């Protein structure tokens, strides 16, 4: 069983289907991602670097905006992402 799920090919985050340990290596799209901090079940981690101000994409949709730089393998959570709910409708 996979340890994580990517909802859409445009996503820059994945959702953990089980707890993933710090330092663990996971593979996605022929790339190895090293998890930088334990990712709890149901939480997200970055599939690639996300710069401050960039959108966080899940389900192929904007779910937030990075409050600071997020490195590949980082836990993506409210501490580093703010809501961009209303921005979705300004496209």
ChimeraX attribute file (.defattr): number of C-alpha atoms within 10 A of each C-alpha:
attribute: neighborCount
match mode: 1-to-1
recipient: residues
	/A:1	5
	/A:2	8
	/A:3	14
	/A:4	22
	/A:5	14
	/A:6	18
	/A:7	15
	/A:8	14
	/A:9	11
	/A:10	12
	/A:11	18
	/A:12	22
	/A:13	28
	/A:14	25
	/A:15	21
	/A:16	19
	/A:17	17
	/A:18	15
	/A:19	14
	/A:20	21
	/A:21	14
	/A:22	15
	/A:23	13
	/A:24	14
	/A:25	14
	/A:26	17
	/A:27	12
	/A:28	12
	/A:29	7
	/A:30	7
	/A:31	11
	/A:32	13
	/A:33	19
	/A:34	17
	/A:35	22
	/A:36	19
	/A:37	15
	/A:38	17
	/A:39	23
	/A:40	16
	/A:41	14
	/A:42	13
	/A:43	19
	/A:44	23
	/A:45	27
	/A:46	23
	/A:47	25
	/A:48	16
	/A:49	15
	/A:50	21
	/A:51	15
	/A:52	14
	/A:53	14
	/A:54	17
	/A:55	21
	/A:56	24
	/A:57	20
	/A:58	20
	/A:59	15
	/A:60	14
	/A:61	13
	/A:62	18
	/A:63	18
	/A:64	23
	/A:65	21
	/A:66	22
	/A:67	18
	/A:68	15
	/A:69	15
	/A:70	22
	/A:71	17
	/A:72	19
	/A:73	27
	/A:74	25
	/A:75	24
	/A:76	21
	/A:77	14
	/A:78	11
	/A:79	10
	/A:80	16
	/A:81	21
	/A:82	17
	/A:83	15
	/A:84	15
	/A:85	12
	/A:86	11
	/A:87	13
	/A:88	11
	/A:89	7
	/A:90	6
	/A:91	5
